[in-house]
Amino acid sequence: MRKHFDTGSMIVIIVTFLLFIMALFAKGLTQDLLLEAGVFLVSVKLIMMAYHNSVFIKSIENELKEIKGLMEEK
């Protein structure tokens, strides 16, 4: 899984999580926490989409290599 997350994604994950934890302690369990949770979930969703795209691109690359190999045999 490490090969799908670049350094930038890992930094965003860590910073977002730390800011969420800090907001939890600073704001407490108030309605502002819902806003912070929403921001956190959007960040997680974007990271999940980037991971899915990375996996999809790897599968396309493998299929293209397979097709190239078949074409070179002929």
C-alpha positions, 0 to 999 in steps of 0.5 A: 500500500505504501507504493500508492501513497506518495510523500505528499499524501502521507503528509496531508493525512498526518496534518489533517488528522492532527488538526482534527485532534487539535480541533477536538480538544480546542472546541470540545464536543460542540456543533463546530466539531461537525464542521471539523469532522466534515472537513476531515471526511472530505480529506479522507475521501480525496485520499481514497479516490487518489488511492483508487486511481493509483490502483486503476492506473497500475492495472491499466499499465499491466494490461498495456504491457501484456498487449505490447508483449502479444504484439511483439510476438507477432 
